[in-house]
Amino acid sequence: MESKVVTEVSANHQTDEHTVFSNPSFVNHEQVVFCYDERTGLKAIIAVHNTTLGPALGGTRFWNYKSEAEAVKDVLRLSRGMTFKAAISGLNLGGGKAVIIGDSKKDKSEGLFRRYGQFVNSLGGKYITAEDVGTNVNDMVFVNKETKFVSGLPEATGGSGDPSPVTAYGVYMGMKASAKHKWGSDSLSGKTIAVQGVGHVGEYLVEFLAKENAKVYISDIHEEQLKHVAQRFGSEIVSLDGIYDVDMDIYAPCALGGTVNTETLNRLKCSIIAGSANNQLAHELDHGKMVMDKGIIYAPDFLINAGGLINVYSELNGYNRENAMNATQKIYDVTLEILRKSDEENVPTIIAAKEIAEKRIADKLNSK
Ligand code: NAD
């Protein structure tokens, strides 16, 4: 029988979106675990996409999904993305992700995270969790009381702490490699760069760019943070929508996914797109091709924002920030490799990157 996640007993809701095996985002997931605990109110889904290269490592997102179907879709999409991210980064890790359904401002408790930790533990190390949107390192401390299969713990307890500086460094490396490919020099000095979203990653990225004397424009919905970053680094503030019209060399989306779409591509005047946000292309194939046809270099998001994953991976073998930064620096070379492959084969960079990731997994399978 087909597996179904029924959110409401209503014929209107019995759409394909509610399926698991036939969900368009399912694509060969190895295991999907639904976790429920009445006492703590825990409702979680752990998705393990692929463990060929190693245990599936991916954060736990705490989000108030409109429906269970939306949560299923999100966890499947995210966990598959982690498979590509780990593979392209050369890590011995598979892809997985988890979501907890609820309001992260109201529904968190030690009991809930400990119960969740027991579910993670029941997978025996096939899935290793970490923080993500809506969860933080302190929540992971509770999870860690029930399982050792958790990474991204606070620095005070020997963990890797906030991954954002490392993520920003990887984005910076990907951006420099793209500049090298485009202009023959990786110097960003004098380049005009628009950073959308100056939160955890964006602020560190602006710091790297300011140090290199780039001209930086910034936008954010968070007024105070925007002013703080502008004052700290002398960046120029632009409006939320106006950022797409800035006369820029590089567009760096560090807030939301889907901002590279048909509408924005008609406005963006940049030569390079390189940022930390996940799923920047609204539609991978269509917009990946449109970007290429416009002569814009798109540094694949899942590669250049992999610093955070590299950081938590480093924690598994005894954390050392320098080692994590050195491993993240390699994003520069991998970006160049992808950009060359994209040119040689005339395929969008996102496709070139996925092919390299898939080949690494296939090689491992064939060597068994
Ligand atoms: P964050 O929440 O700290 O920062 C995001 C910022 O974007 C916030 O300041 C927010 O106010 C702003 N923002 C939201 N909507 C906006 C809009 N419409 N226009 C402009 N700004 C807007 O998150 P973060 O940790 O800095 O992550 C940024 C992005 O990078 C996210 O997409 C995240 O998934 C991705 N990412 C982060 C990491 C990491 O290590 N933190 C790793 C990989 C990927």
Boltz pocket constraint, residues with backbone or C-beta under 6 A from the ligand:
constraints:
  - pocket:
      binder: B
      contacts: [[A, 163], [A, 164], [A, 167], [A, 196], [A, 197], [A, 198], [A, 199], [A, 200], [A, 201], [A, 202], [A, 219], [A, 220], [A, 221], [A, 222], [A, 225], [A, 240], [A, 253], [A, 254], [A, 255], [A, 256], [A, 257], [A, 276], [A, 277], [A, 278], [A, 305], [A, 306], [A, 308], [A, 309]]
      max_distance: 6.0
